[in-house]
Amino acid sequence: MTARRFLRVLSLAGALGLWQLLTAFDINLWLRFEQFPTVVDVAKEFGERVGSGPYWQDLADSLTRIVTGFALAAVAGVAVGTAIARSRLVADLLGPVLEVLRPIPAIALVPVAILLFPSNEQGIVFITFTAAFFPVMVSTRHAVRALTPVWEEAVLTMGGGRWRVLGSVVLPGALPGILGGLSVGIGVSWICVISAEMISGEYGVGYRTWQDYTVVDYPGVFVGMATIGVLGWLTSTAVELAGRRVTRWLPRTEHGGLGGSLRPRVRVRPAGLSPTPPLPVTGGEPPAPRTAFGRVLNRRTG
């Protein structure tokens, strides 16, 4: 185990230990911990639920909603963001409508989803889609607009068409920005899908967590919260790993993230070393140039 991993495990263990101490001794200062379940109580409840069928059914329902809504939002967000950045007509037609809709919280669209869709399942997927769509769309739009036109002009000079420019220049160049939008979108999707399940869901982790709260089952509430946190972390990690795999050609920082520049790595030569040995100082003829350009330059100056 490396030092960084050990530090992360130590941080998590310290947080759990502090939670156990505050709840076991019923600390009641400005914050009240006497009604909080202890870590041991939550662990026992989690062990009981893992062995039951409803827990895994709720898990599968929430994951299905997240994957469906997020996949649709990723495709639509990249397509619409690219179209707005590349076409003035599309920007004029869709830009004002999207900018008016973007500040509306996705969870505020629950009544609209109930009115529009025939089932709660489709409405929850719509809420998830809306939550992830706007971060992906905005990130894609900014990333495409920030591309330098030199690359596109180079492809056009060599006979490439618009689709060639899109596949070889626009999408690869905007990929770091798109991945940033996807990382934000998956986190916002979890927030909204859990809220939608609490309001209008019939199954799912959010629905079960709210039901535990209504019957004052606080260990069950914390089991739901922990499950949501772990699922969100796993899906965010999956998006990040997929992004690293499709951007292997980009330089990395020392922390493993994408570098802020697309400049190639430069090998630094240690101090005191010169790239070529110094020429001997003699009174004879200078040495012959090693390249064709040097030979031509020598004949012209000679």
C-alpha positions as a Markdown table, in Angstrom:
| # | Residue | x | y | z |
|---|---|---|---|---|
| 1 | Met | 0.0 | 0.0 | 0.0 |
| 2 | Thr | 1.4 | 3.3 | -1.0 |
| 3 | Ala | 1.6 | 6.3 | 1.3 |
| 4 | Arg | -1.3 | 8.1 | -0.4 |
| 5 | Arg | -3.6 | 5.1 | -0.2 |
| 6 | Phe | -2.7 | 4.6 | 3.4 |
| 7 | Leu | -3.5 | 8.3 | 4.1 |
| 8 | Arg | -6.9 | 8.0 | 2.4 |
| 9 | Val | -7.8 | 4.9 | 4.4 |
| 10 | Leu | -6.6 | 6.6 | 7.6 |
| 11 | Ser | -8.8 | 9.6 | 6.8 |
| 12 | Leu | -11.9 | 7.4 | 6.3 |
| 13 | Ala | -11.1 | 5.4 | 9.5 |
| 14 | Gly | -10.7 | 8.6 | 11.4 |
| 15 | Ala | -14.0 | 10.0 | 10.3 |
| 16 | Leu | -15.8 | 6.7 | 11.2 |
| 17 | Gly | -14.0 | 6.7 | 14.6 |
| 18 | Leu | -15.1 | 10.3 | 15.3 |
| 19 | Trp | -18.7 | 9.4 | 14.4 |
| 20 | Gln | -18.6 | 6.4 | 16.7 |
| 21 | Leu | -17.3 | 8.5 | 19.7 |
| 22 | Leu | -19.8 | 11.3 | 19.2 |
| 23 | Thr | -22.8 | 9.0 | 19.0 |
| 24 | Ala | -21.7 | 6.4 | 21.6 |
| 25 | Phe | -21.3 | 9.1 | 24.3 |
| 26 | Asp | -24.4 | 11.1 | 23.2 |
| 27 | Ile | -22.5 | 14.3 | 22.7 |
| 28 | Asn | -24.9 | 17.3 | 22.8 |
| 29 | Leu | -23.2 | 20.6 | 22.3 |
| 30 | Trp | -24.3 | 22.9 | 19.6 |
| 31 | Leu | -24.8 | 19.9 | 17.4 |
| 32 | Arg | -26.9 | 17.1 | 18.8 |
| 33 | Phe | -25.7 | 13.5 | 18.3 |
| 34 | Glu | -27.9 | 11.7 | 20.9 |
| 35 | Gln | -30.4 | 10.6 | 18.2 |
| 36 | Phe | -27.8 | 9.6 | 15.7 |
| 37 | Pro | -27.2 | 5.8 | 15.3 |
| 38 | Thr | -23.7 | 4.6 | 16.0 |
| 39 | Val | -21.4 | 3.1 | 13.4 |
| 40 | Val | -22.0 | -0.3 | 14.9 |
| 41 | Asp | -25.8 | 0.1 | 14.6 |
| 42 | Val | -25.5 | 1.1 | 10.9 |
| 43 | Ala | -23.1 | -1.7 | 10.2 |
| 44 | Lys | -25.5 | -4.3 | 11.7 |
| 45 | Glu | -28.4 | -2.8 | 9.7 |
| 46 | Phe | -26.3 | -2.9 | 6.5 |
| 47 | Gly | -25.4 | -6.6 | 7.1 |
| 48 | Glu | -29.1 | -7.5 | 7.5 |
| 49 | Arg | -30.1 | -5.6 | 4.3 |
| 50 | Val | -27.4 | -7.0 | 2.1 |
| 51 | Gly | -28.8 | -10.5 | 2.7 |
| 52 | Ser | -32.3 | -9.4 | 1.6 |
| 53 | Gly | -33.8 | -9.2 | -1.9 |
| 54 | Pro | -35.4 | -5.7 | -1.7 |
| 55 | Tyr | -32.0 | -4.1 | -1.1 |
| 56 | Trp | -30.6 | -5.4 | -4.3 |
| 57 | Gln | -33.8 | -4.7 | -6.2 |
| 58 | Asp | -33.6 | -1.0 | -5.1 |
| 59 | Leu | -30.0 | -1.0 | -6.1 |
| 60 | Ala | -30.7 | -2.3 | -9.6 |
| 61 | Asp | -33.6 | 0.1 | -10.1 |
| 62 | Ser | -31.5 | 3.2 | -9.2 |
| 63 | Leu | -28.6 | 2.1 | -11.3 |
| 64 | Thr | -30.8 | 1.4 | -14.3 |
| 65 | Arg | -32.3 | 4.9 | -14.1 |
| 66 | Ile | -28.9 | 6.5 | -13.7 |
| 67 | Val | -27.3 | 4.6 | -16.6 |
| 68 | Thr | -30.2 | 5.2 | -19.0 |
| 69 | Gly | -30.6 | 8.9 | -18.2 |
| 70 | Phe | -26.9 | 9.6 | -18.2 |
| 71 | Ala | -26.2 | 7.8 | -21.4 |
| 72 | Leu | -29.0 | 9.7 | -23.2 |
| 73 | Ala | -27.7 | 13.0 | -21.7 |
| 74 | Ala | -24.1 | 12.3 | -22.8 |
| 75 | Val | -25.0 | 11.7 | -26.4 |
| 76 | Ala | -27.5 | 14.6 | -26.6 |
| 77 | Gly | -25.3 | 17.0 | -24.7 |
| 78 | Val | -22.2 | 16.3 | -26.9 |
| 79 | Ala | -24.3 | 16.6 | -30.1 |
| 80 | Val | -26.1 | 19.8 | -29.1 |
| 81 | Gly | -23.1 | 21.4 | -27.6 |
| 82 | Thr | -21.0 | 20.8 | -30.7 |
| 83 | Ala | -23.8 | 22.0 | -33.0 |
| 84 | Ile | -24.3 | 25.2 | -31.1 |
| 85 | Ala | -20.5 | 25.9 | -31.1 |
| 86 | Arg | -20.1 | 25.1 | -34.8 |
| 87 | Ser | -23.3 | 26.6 | -36.3 |
| 88 | Arg | -24.5 | 30.1 | -35.9 |
| 89 | Leu | -28.0 | 29.1 | -37.0 |
| 90 | Val | -28.3 | 26.4 | -34.4 |
| 91 | Ala | -27.0 | 28.7 | -31.7 |
| 92 | Asp | -29.7 | 31.3 | -32.6 |
| 93 | Leu | -32.4 | 28.7 | -32.6 |
| 94 | Leu | -31.6 | 26.6 | -29.6 |
| 95 | Gly | -29.3 | 28.8 | -27.5 |
| 96 | Pro | -32.0 | 31.1 | -26.1 |
| 97 | Val | -34.4 | 28.3 | -25.2 |
| 98 | Leu | -31.6 | 26.2 | -23.5 |
| 99 | Glu | -30.3 | 29.2 | -21.6 |
| 100 | Val | -33.8 | 29.9 | -20.2 |
| 101 | Leu | -34.2 | 26.2 | -19.2 |
| 102 | Arg | -30.7 | 25.7 | -17.8 |
| 103 | Pro | -31.2 | 27.6 | -14.5 |
| 104 | Ile | -34.3 | 25.6 | -13.6 |
| 105 | Pro | -33.3 | 22.8 | -11.1 |
| 106 | Ala | -34.0 | 19.4 | -12.5 |
| 107 | Ile | -35.9 | 18.4 | -9.4 |
| 108 | Ala | -38.3 | 21.3 | -10.0 |
| 109 | Leu | -39.4 | 19.5 | -13.2 |
| 110 | Val | -40.9 | 16.6 | -11.3 |
| 111 | Pro | -44.5 | 18.0 | -11.8 |
| 112 | Val | -43.8 | 18.4 | -15.5 |
| 113 | Ala | -42.5 | 14.8 | -15.7 |
| 114 | Ile | -45.6 | 13.5 | -13.9 |
| 115 | Leu | -47.8 | 15.4 | -16.5 |
| 116 | Leu | -45.8 | 14.4 | -19.5 |
| 117 | Phe | -45.0 | 10.7 | -19.1 |
| 118 | Pro | -47.4 | 7.8 | -18.5 |
| 119 | Ser | -45.3 | 6.2 | -15.8 |
| 120 | Asn | -43.2 | 7.3 | -12.9 |
| 121 | Glu | -40.2 | 5.3 | -14.2 |
| 122 | Gln | -40.0 | 7.3 | -17.4 |
| 123 | Gly | -40.4 | 10.5 | -15.5 |
| 124 | Ile | -37.5 | 9.7 | -13.2 |
| 125 | Val | -35.3 | 8.9 | -16.2 |
| 126 | Phe | -36.3 | 12.3 | -17.7 |
| 127 | Ile | -35.3 | 14.0 | -14.5 |
| 128 | Thr | -31.9 | 12.2 | -14.6 |
| 129 | Phe | -31.4 | 13.1 | -18.2 |
| 130 | Thr | -32.2 | 16.8 | -17.6 |
| 131 | Ala | -29.8 | 16.9 | -14.7 |
| 132 | Ala | -26.8 | 15.6 | -16.7 |
| 133 | Phe | -27.6 | 17.2 | -20.0 |
| 134 | Phe | -26.8 | 20.8 | -19.2 |
| 135 | Pro | -23.4 | 20.3 | -17.7 |
| 136 | Val | -22.3 | 18.1 | -20.7 |
| 137 | Met | -23.8 | 20.5 | -23.2 |
| 138 | Val | -22.2 | 23.6 | -21.7 |
| 139 | Ser | -18.8 | 22.0 | -21.3 |
| 140 | Thr | -18.8 | 20.7 | -24.9 |
| 141 | Arg | -19.8 | 24.1 | -26.2 |
| 142 | His | -17.0 | 25.9 | -24.5 |
| 143 | Ala | -14.5 | 23.2 | -25.3 |
| 144 | Val | -15.3 | 23.3 | -29.1 |
| 145 | Arg | -15.3 | 27.1 | -29.2 |
| 146 | Ala | -11.8 | 27.1 | -27.5 |
| 147 | Leu | -10.2 | 25.0 | -30.3 |
| 148 | Thr | -7.6 | 26.8 | -32.4 |
| 149 | Pro | -8.6 | 27.1 | -36.0 |
| 150 | Val | -5.2 | 26.1 | -37.3 |
| 151 | Trp | -5.9 | 22.4 | -36.9 |
| 152 | Glu | -9.1 | 22.6 | -38.9 |
| 153 | Glu | -7.5 | 24.7 | -41.6 |
| 154 | Ala | -4.7 | 22.1 | -41.9 |
| 155 | Val | -7.3 | 19.3 | -42.4 |
| 156 | Leu | -9.2 | 21.3 | -45.0 |
| 157 | Thr | -5.9 | 22.2 | -46.8 |
| 158 | Met | -5.2 | 18.5 | -47.2 |
| 159 | Gly | -8.6 | 17.8 | -48.7 |
| 160 | Gly | -10.6 | 16.8 | -45.7 |
| 161 | Gly | -14.3 | 17.5 | -45.5 |
| 162 | Arg | -16.5 | 18.7 | -42.6 |
| 163 | Trp | -17.1 | 15.2 | -41.2 |
| 164 | Arg | -13.3 | 14.6 | -41.3 |
| 165 | Val | -12.7 | 17.8 | -39.4 |
| 166 | Leu | -15.4 | 16.8 | -36.9 |
| 167 | Gly | -14.0 | 13.3 | -36.3 |
| 168 | Ser | -10.2 | 14.2 | -36.5 |
| 169 | Val | -10.1 | 17.7 | -35.0 |
| 170 | Val | -13.2 | 18.9 | -33.2 |
| 171 | Leu | -14.2 | 15.9 | -31.0 |
| 172 | Pro | -10.6 | 14.8 | -30.1 |
| 173 | Gly | -9.6 | 18.4 | -29.3 |
| 174 | Ala | -12.7 | 19.0 | -27.2 |
| 175 | Leu | -12.5 | 15.7 | -25.4 |
| 176 | Pro | -10.9 | 16.9 | -22.1 |
| 177 | Gly | -13.7 | 19.5 | -21.7 |
| 178 | Ile | -16.3 | 17.0 | -22.6 |
| 179 | Leu | -15.0 | 14.6 | -20.0 |
| 180 | Gly | -15.1 | 17.3 | -17.4 |
| 181 | Gly | -18.8 | 17.9 | -18.2 |
| 182 | Leu | -19.5 | 14.1 | -17.9 |
| 183 | Ser | -17.8 | 14.0 | -14.5 |
| 184 | Val | -20.0 | 16.8 | -13.3 |
| 185 | Gly | -23.1 | 15.4 | -14.9 |
| 186 | Ile | -22.9 | 12.0 | -13.3 |
| 187 | Gly | -22.7 | 13.6 | -9.8 |
| 188 | Val | -25.7 | 15.9 | -10.5 |
| 189 | Ser | -27.6 | 12.9 | -11.9 |
| 190 | Trp | -27.3 | 11.0 | -8.6 |
| 191 | Ile | -28.6 | 14.0 | -6.6 |
| 192 | Cys | -31.6 | 14.4 | -8.8 |
| 193 | Val | -32.5 | 10.7 | -9.2 |
| 194 | Ile | -32.5 | 10.2 | -5.5 |
| 195 | Ser | -34.7 | 13.2 | -5.0 |
| 196 | Ala | -37.1 | 12.1 | -7.7 |
| 197 | Glu | -37.3 | 8.6 | -6.1 |
| 198 | Met | -38.1 | 10.2 | -2.8 |
| 199 | Ile | -40.9 | 12.3 | -4.3 |
| 200 | Ser | -42.5 | 10.0 | -6.9 |
| 201 | Gly | -40.6 | 6.8 | -7.0 |
| 202 | Glu | -42.0 | 3.3 | -6.1 |
| 203 | Tyr | -38.6 | 1.6 | -5.8 |
| 204 | Gly | -35.0 | 2.6 | -5.6 |
| 205 | Val | -32.4 | 3.6 | -3.0 |
| 206 | Gly | -33.9 | 7.1 | -2.6 |
| 207 | Tyr | -37.5 | 5.7 | -2.2 |
| 208 | Arg | -36.3 | 3.2 | 0.4 |
| 209 | Thr | -34.3 | 5.8 | 2.3 |
| 210 | Trp | -37.4 | 8.1 | 2.6 |
| 211 | Gln | -39.5 | 5.2 | 3.7 |
| 212 | Asp | -37.0 | 4.5 | 6.5 |
| 213 | Tyr | -37.2 | 8.1 | 7.6 |
| 214 | Thr | -41.0 | 8.1 | 7.7 |
| 215 | Val | -41.0 | 5.1 | 10.1 |
| 216 | Val | -38.1 | 6.6 | 12.2 |
| 217 | Asp | -35.6 | 3.9 | 11.2 |
| 218 | Tyr | -32.5 | 6.0 | 11.4 |
| 219 | Pro | -30.0 | 3.2 | 10.9 |
| 220 | Gly | -31.8 | 2.3 | 7.7 |
| 221 | Val | -31.6 | 6.0 | 6.6 |
| 222 | Phe | -27.8 | 6.0 | 7.1 |
| 223 | Val | -27.6 | 2.7 | 5.2 |
| 224 | Gly | -29.3 | 4.4 | 2.3 |
| 225 | Met | -27.0 | 7.4 | 2.5 |
| 226 | Ala | -23.9 | 5.2 | 2.6 |
| 227 | Thr | -25.2 | 3.2 | -0.4 |
| 228 | Ile | -25.9 | 6.4 | -2.4 |
| 229 | Gly | -22.4 | 7.6 | -1.6 |
| 230 | Val | -20.7 | 4.4 | -2.7 |
| 231 | Leu | -22.7 | 4.2 | -5.9 |
| 232 | Gly | -21.9 | 7.8 | -6.7 |
| 233 | Trp | -18.2 | 7.2 | -6.1 |
| 234 | Leu | -18.1 | 4.0 | -8.2 |
| 235 | Thr | -19.9 | 5.6 | -11.2 |
| 236 | Ser | -17.8 | 8.8 | -11.0 |
| 237 | Thr | -14.6 | 6.6 | -10.9 |
| 238 | Ala | -15.9 | 4.6 | -13.9 |
| 239 | Val | -16.4 | 7.8 | -15.9 |
| 240 | Glu | -12.9 | 9.0 | -15.0 |
| 241 | Leu | -11.2 | 5.7 | -15.9 |
| 242 | Ala | -13.0 | 5.6 | -19.2 |
| 243 | Gly | -11.9 | 9.2 | -19.9 |
| 244 | Arg | -8.3 | 8.3 | -19.1 |
| 245 | Arg | -8.5 | 5.4 | -21.5 |
| 246 | Val | -9.7 | 7.4 | -24.4 |
| 247 | Thr | -7.3 | 10.2 | -23.8 |
| 248 | Arg | -4.1 | 8.2 | -23.4 |
| 249 | Trp | -2.4 | 10.6 | -25.9 |
| 250 | Leu | -2.7 | 13.6 | -23.6 |
| 251 | Pro | 0.0 | 14.5 | -21.1 |
| 252 | Arg | -0.7 | 13.8 | -17.5 |
| 253 | Thr | 0.1 | 15.8 | -14.4 |
| 254 | Glu | 1.9 | 14.3 | -11.4 |
| 255 | His | -1.5 | 13.7 | -9.7 |
| 256 | Gly | -2.8 | 11.7 | -12.7 |
| 257 | Gly | -5.1 | 14.3 | -14.1 |
| 258 | Leu | -5.1 | 15.9 | -17.6 |
| 259 | Gly | -2.5 | 18.6 | -18.1 |
| 260 | Gly | -3.7 | 22.1 | -18.9 |
| 261 | Ser | -1.7 | 22.2 | -22.1 |
| 262 | Leu | -1.3 | 19.9 | -25.1 |
| 263 | Arg | 2.4 | 20.6 | -25.4 |
| 264 | Pro | 4.6 | 17.4 | -25.7 |
| 265 | Arg | 6.8 | 16.4 | -22.9 |
| 266 | Val | 10.2 | 17.9 | -23.0 |
| 267 | Arg | 13.2 | 16.0 | -21.8 |
| 268 | Val | 15.3 | 18.3 | -19.7 |
| 269 | Arg | 19.1 | 17.8 | -20.1 |
| 270 | Pro | 21.1 | 17.9 | -16.8 |
| 271 | Ala | 23.1 | 21.1 | -16.2 |
| 272 | Gly | 26.7 | 21.0 | -17.4 |
| 273 | Leu | 26.0 | 18.8 | -20.4 |
| 274 | Ser | 25.8 | 20.1 | -23.9 |
| 275 | Pro | 23.9 | 18.5 | -26.7 |
| 276 | Thr | 27.0 | 18.2 | -29.0 |
| 277 | Pro | 30.7 | 18.1 | -28.1 |
| 278 | Pro | 32.4 | 21.4 | -28.5 |
| 279 | Leu | 34.4 | 22.0 | -31.7 |
| 280 | Pro | 38.1 | 22.0 | -31.3 |
| 281 | Val | 39.7 | 25.4 | -31.7 |
| 282 | Thr | 42.5 | 25.0 | -34.2 |
| 283 | Gly | 44.1 | 27.1 | -36.9 |
| 284 | Gly | 43.0 | 24.8 | -39.7 |
| 285 | Glu | 39.9 | 24.6 | -41.8 |
| 286 | Pro | 36.5 | 24.4 | -40.0 |
| 287 | Pro | 34.9 | 21.0 | -40.0 |
| 288 | Ala | 32.5 | 20.2 | -42.7 |
| 289 | Pro | 28.8 | 20.7 | -42.1 |
| 290 | Arg | 26.8 | 17.6 | -41.2 |
| 291 | Thr | 23.5 | 18.5 | -42.9 |
| 292 | Ala | 22.6 | 19.4 | -46.5 |
| 293 | Phe | 21.3 | 22.8 | -45.3 |
| 294 | Gly | 24.6 | 23.5 | -43.6 |
| 295 | Arg | 26.6 | 22.5 | -46.7 |
| 296 | Val | 24.5 | 24.9 | -48.9 |
| 297 | Leu | 24.9 | 27.7 | -46.4 |
| 298 | Asn | 28.6 | 27.1 | -46.3 |
| 299 | Arg | 28.9 | 27.4 | -50.1 |
| 300 | Arg | 26.9 | 30.6 | -50.1 |
| 301 | Thr | 29.0 | 32.3 | -47.3 |
| 302 | Gly | 32.2 | 30.9 | -48.6 |
